[in-house]
Amino acid sequence: QVQLVESGGGLVQAGDSLRLSCAASGGTSGTFVVAWFRQPYGKAREFVARISGTGDSTHYVDSVKGRFTISRDNAKNTVYLQMNSLKPEDTAAYYCAGDPLNRVVVITAVSGYTYWGQGTQVTVSS
C-alpha cells in the first residue's frame, strides 16, 4: 500500500517562501500523478497543483500561478511544492494526493485521488 508523508510546513511572514515535500513509499510510489491540495480551517479542501508521473506536465489553480512550482524527483520518490511570495490567504493545511490511474486529464476533485498524506500546516502572517 502506498503511503504519502508531507513535510516542510511552518509559520512564515507574508512574502516569505516555503518548500513542501511529499515522500512516497510502497507500491509503484515513484510513477503516479501527484497533486497538492489545501484546506483552510473550516473550509473545503481545494486543488492547488498537479504533476504528471513523468514530471513533464504541470497544472495550477489560478490563485497560485507564478508563485508556486510543483516538481518531482522520481529517484527519491518525492514531489515538491515550492511556494514563493506567500500570502495570508495561503494559510491552510496542505495535503499531497496520488492518482494511481495516471490519468492524462487533469483531475482537480478530491474524489479523483486514492492516496492521501496526513497534511502539513502552513501559516502565513501579515
ABEGO torsion letter per residue (X at the ends): XBBBBBBGBEBBBBGBBBBBBBBBBEEBAAABBBBBBBBBBGBBBBBABBBBAAGABBBBBAAABGABBBBBBAAAGBBBBBBBGBBAAABBBBBBBBBAAGBABBBABAAABABBBAEBBBBBBX
